[in-house]
Amino acid sequence: MTQSITSITALDNSMTFLMSLAQKQYRALCTQRLMAEFDISLEMVGAMRALQQLGCIPQQQLADVLKRNRSVAKRLVDNGIKRGLIEASKSDTNKKARMLSLTAEGHRVNEACTPVIQAISEEFFAGVTLQEQQQLMGILKKLVRDDVRVD
């Protein structure tokens, strides 16, 4: 007999509902710790990771990389700027483009939050074998679409 999670059979047997619930629970755990320790969200970590790897990029490229709507990316960037993690400048070649990069504080916070996220992930996936995690990663990569942006 399978474990009941919601006591609603249709929901307990819905892969998409359970996938969404697991993602929301993981986000809640991360956001709670990240807000308490660094005053940032999990989405801000994603933006910092992208800027860490890509360097100075246009805001539109950040939105594209994160698969986020432009308005959501703008709000995310504005919050990062307000916290002193991201800096914006004008593009030399495109007057409309806002170029983004990490500040020194952004680099520091990005590095400092890595072990926190790792600890949360290890706890979250404690009941899942490494092989199952690898299978899940493969499945998720097949499900994520390039043409869909999220809020």
C-alpha positions as CSV (number, residue, x, y, z in Angstrom):
1,M,0.0,0.0,0.0
2,T,1.3,3.4,-0.9
3,Q,1.7,6.2,1.6
4,S,-1.1,8.8,1.7
5,I,0.3,12.3,1.6
6,T,-2.9,14.4,1.3
7,S,-5.6,11.8,2.0
8,I,-7.0,12.8,-1.4
9,T,-6.4,9.9,-3.8
10,A,-6.4,12.0,-6.9
11,L,-3.7,14.3,-5.5
12,D,-1.7,11.4,-4.0
13,N,-1.6,9.8,-7.4
14,S,-0.9,13.0,-9.3
15,M,2.8,13.2,-10.4
16,T,2.5,16.9,-11.2
17,F,0.9,17.7,-7.9
18,L,3.6,15.9,-5.9
19,M,6.4,17.4,-8.0
20,S,5.0,20.9,-7.3
21,L,4.5,20.1,-3.6
22,A,8.1,18.8,-3.3
23,Q,9.4,21.9,-5.1
24,K,7.4,24.3,-2.9
25,Q,8.5,22.5,0.3
26,Y,12.2,22.7,-0.8
27,R,11.8,26.4,-1.6
28,A,10.2,27.0,1.7
29,L,13.0,25.3,3.6
30,C,15.7,27.2,1.6
31,T,14.0,30.6,1.8
32,Q,13.5,30.3,5.5
33,R,17.2,29.7,6.2
34,L,18.4,32.1,3.5
35,M,16.2,34.9,4.7
36,A,17.3,34.4,8.3
37,E,21.0,34.2,7.5
38,F,21.5,36.4,4.4
39,D,18.2,38.2,3.8
40,I,17.9,36.7,0.3
41,S,15.6,34.3,-1.5
42,L,16.5,31.1,-3.4
43,E,15.7,33.0,-6.6
44,M,18.4,35.6,-5.7
45,V,20.9,32.7,-5.2
46,G,20.0,31.6,-8.8
47,A,20.7,35.1,-10.1
48,M,24.0,35.4,-8.2
49,R,25.1,31.9,-9.5
50,A,24.3,33.0,-13.0
51,L,26.2,36.3,-12.6
52,Q,29.1,34.5,-10.9
53,Q,29.5,32.2,-13.9
54,L,28.6,34.6,-16.8
55,G,30.1,37.8,-15.5
56,C,28.7,41.1,-16.6
57,I,25.6,40.4,-18.7
58,P,22.4,42.2,-19.9
59,Q,19.4,41.9,-17.7
60,Q,17.5,40.2,-20.5
61,Q,20.2,37.5,-20.7
62,L,19.8,36.9,-16.9
63,A,16.0,36.5,-17.4
64,D,16.6,34.1,-20.3
65,V,19.1,32.0,-18.4
66,L,16.8,31.7,-15.3
67,K,13.8,31.0,-17.6
68,R,12.0,33.9,-15.8
69,N,9.6,36.5,-17.2
70,R,11.2,39.9,-17.7
71,S,9.1,41.6,-15.0
72,V,10.1,38.9,-12.5
73,A,13.7,39.2,-13.4
74,K,13.5,43.0,-13.0
75,R,12.0,42.6,-9.5
76,L,14.7,40.1,-8.6
77,V,17.5,42.3,-9.9
78,D,16.0,45.4,-8.1
79,N,16.0,43.4,-4.8
80,G,19.6,42.3,-5.4
81,I,20.6,45.9,-6.0
82,K,18.8,47.1,-2.9
83,R,20.7,44.5,-0.8
84,G,24.0,45.5,-2.4
85,L,24.5,42.1,-4.1
86,I,24.1,43.2,-7.7
87,E,25.2,46.3,-9.5
88,A,23.7,47.7,-12.7
89,S,25.3,49.8,-15.4
90,K,24.5,51.1,-18.8
91,S,25.6,49.1,-21.9
92,D,28.2,50.8,-24.1
93,T,26.6,49.4,-27.2
94,N,22.9,49.4,-26.4
95,K,21.4,52.3,-24.5
96,K,18.3,50.3,-23.5
97,A,20.2,47.4,-22.0
98,R,21.0,47.3,-18.3
99,M,24.2,45.4,-17.6
100,L,24.4,43.4,-14.4
101,S,27.3,42.1,-12.3
102,L,27.9,40.9,-8.8
103,T,29.3,43.3,-6.2
104,A,32.0,42.2,-3.8
105,E,29.2,41.6,-1.3
106,G,27.4,39.5,-3.9
107,H,30.4,37.3,-4.4
108,R,30.8,36.9,-0.6
109,V,27.1,36.1,0.0
110,N,27.1,33.7,-3.0
111,E,30.0,31.8,-1.5
112,A,28.6,31.9,2.1
113,C,25.2,30.5,1.1
114,T,26.6,27.5,-0.8
115,P,27.2,25.3,2.3
116,V,23.7,26.3,3.7
117,I,22.0,25.2,0.5
118,Q,24.1,22.1,0.4
119,A,23.1,21.1,3.9
120,I,19.4,21.8,3.2
121,S,19.6,19.7,0.0
122,E,21.3,16.8,1.8
123,E,18.6,16.8,4.5
124,F,15.8,17.2,1.9
125,F,17.1,14.2,-0.2
126,A,18.1,12.1,2.7
127,G,15.5,9.4,1.9
128,V,16.5,9.3,-1.8
129,T,19.5,7.2,-3.0
130,L,22.2,8.8,-5.1
131,Q,21.0,6.7,-8.0
132,E,17.4,7.9,-7.6
133,Q,18.7,11.5,-7.4
134,Q,20.5,11.0,-10.7
135,Q,17.4,9.5,-12.3
136,L,15.3,12.4,-11.0
137,M,17.8,14.9,-12.4
138,G,17.7,13.2,-15.8
139,I,13.9,13.2,-15.8
140,L,13.7,16.9,-14.8
141,K,16.1,17.9,-17.5
142,K,13.7,16.2,-20.0
143,L,10.7,18.0,-18.6
144,V,12.1,21.6,-18.5
145,R,11.2,23.5,-21.6
146,D,13.2,26.3,-23.2
147,D,10.1,28.1,-24.4
148,V,8.3,28.5,-21.1
149,R,9.1,31.4,-18.7
150,V,7.8,31.4,-15.1
151,D,6.9,34.0,-12.5
